[in-house]
Amino acid sequence: MDVQRRGGSVLVCVSGRLMEGAGSALQQTLDGITADEWEIVIDVTGVVSMDMDGLLHLLDAHRQAECLGLRCVVVGWQPQPQRLMAEVAGIRGRGLATGERYAVPGFRRLLWGRVQRARELAGSDGGGPGHWSGVRSALSLTRSGRRALQHVSGLSR
């Protein structure tokens, strides 16, 4: 992870795999924010793959940046991370527009909520071998299963 500071902007270039260990590096960057900085740009152009832990770390970093009063923008979405977000959000098709949707706060809340609910359904204890396979199974519920999940979690419309 490469961090550059210019004026009031912080550019964070992430590359490789955005997985479980990314949270501490993103947190370290946020901890180093000064009063003169007003914007953080997270460039994920170099991210070749991302799992749900990586997505949660990115969502959490975005939320924390906004809580610090920073404008936060994520740019450079690659196909695999976009497909993951589409899968989590329940969007059918290739899901290559999810990078644009990420900019919408409601979409980020949807992603956060769905990953958290899927982890609970899968009985995740926060780790262990294969715990994300259970999450993926929970995310691939049938339409009636999704309706039941929404009803149970109080999200029915």
NORFEN-V760635 format. One record per pair of residues at least 12 apart in sequence whose C-alpha atoms are under 10 Angstrom apart, sorted by the first residue. I is the first residue (numbers start at 1). J is the second residue. Records with the same first field share a line. If there is no record, write none. Layout:
# NORFEN-V760635
I->J, J
This chain:
# NORFEN-V760635
1->13, 14, 15, 16, 22, 25, 26, 29, 43, 46
2->14, 15, 25, 29, 43
3->26, 29, 41, 42
4->41
5->33, 37, 40
6->37
7->36, 37, 38, 39
8->33, 34, 35, 36, 37, 38, 39, 40, 70
9->33, 36, 37, 38, 39, 40, 41, 70, 71, 72
10->29, 30, 33, 37, 38, 39, 40, 41, 42, 72
11->29, 39, 40, 41, 42, 43, 73, 74
12->26, 29, 40, 41, 42, 43, 44, 74
13->41, 42, 43, 44, 45, 46, 47, 75, 76
14->26, 42, 43, 44, 45, 46, 47, 48
15->43, 44, 45, 46, 47, 48, 49
16->44, 45, 46, 47, 48, 49, 50
17->44, 46, 47, 48, 49, 50, 51, 54, 81
18->44, 46, 47, 48, 49, 50, 51, 52, 53, 54, 55, 56, 57, 58, 81
19->49, 50, 51, 52, 53, 54, 55, 56, 57, 58
20->50, 51, 52, 53, 54, 55, 56, 57, 127
21->53, 54, 57
22->53, 54, 55, 56, 57, 58
23->53, 54, 55, 56, 57, 58, 60, 61
24->57, 61
25->57
26->42, 57, 58, 60, 61, 62
27->57, 58, 60, 61, 64, 65
29->61
30->61, 62, 64, 65, 68, 70
31->65
33->65, 68, 70
35->68, 69
37->69, 70, 71
38->65, 66, 68, 69, 70, 71, 72
39->65, 66, 69, 70, 71, 72, 73
40->62, 65, 66, 70, 71, 72, 73, 74
41->62, 70, 71, 72, 73, 74, 75
42->58, 61, 62, 72, 73, 74, 75, 76
43->73, 74, 75, 76, 77
44->74, 75, 76, 77, 78, 81
45->74, 75, 76, 77, 78
46->76, 77, 78
47->76, 77, 78, 79, 80, 81
48->77, 78, 79, 80, 81
49->78, 79, 80, 81, 82, 84
50->78, 80, 81, 82, 83, 84, 85
51->80, 81, 84, 85, 132
52->81, 84, 85, 88, 111, 112, 115, 116, 119, 132, 135, 136
53->115, 126, 127, 132
54->81
55->81, 84, 85, 88, 111, 112, 115
56->108, 111, 112, 115, 116
58->74, 108
59->102, 108, 109, 111, 112
60->108, 112
62->74, 105, 108
63->105, 108, 109
72->103
73->102, 103
74->99, 100, 102, 103
75->99, 100, 102, 103
76->99, 100
77->96, 97, 98, 99, 100, 102
78->96, 99
79->94, 95, 96, 97, 98, 99
80->94, 95, 96
81->95, 96, 98, 99
82->94, 95, 96, 97, 98, 99, 100, 101, 102
83->95, 96, 97, 98, 99
84->96, 98
85->97, 98, 99, 101, 102, 107, 108, 111, 115
86->98, 99, 101, 111
87->111, 136, 139, 140
88->110, 111, 112, 113, 114, 115, 118, 135, 136, 139, 140
89->107, 108, 110, 111, 112, 113, 114, 115, 139
90->111, 114, 139, 140, 141, 146
114->135, 138, 139
115->135, 136, 138, 139
116->135
117->135, 138, 139, 149, 150, 153
118->132, 134, 135, 136, 137, 138, 139, 140, 141, 149
119->131, 132, 133, 134, 135, 136, 138, 139
120->134, 135, 138
121->134, 135, 137, 138, 139, 149
122->134, 135, 136, 137, 138, 139
123->135, 138
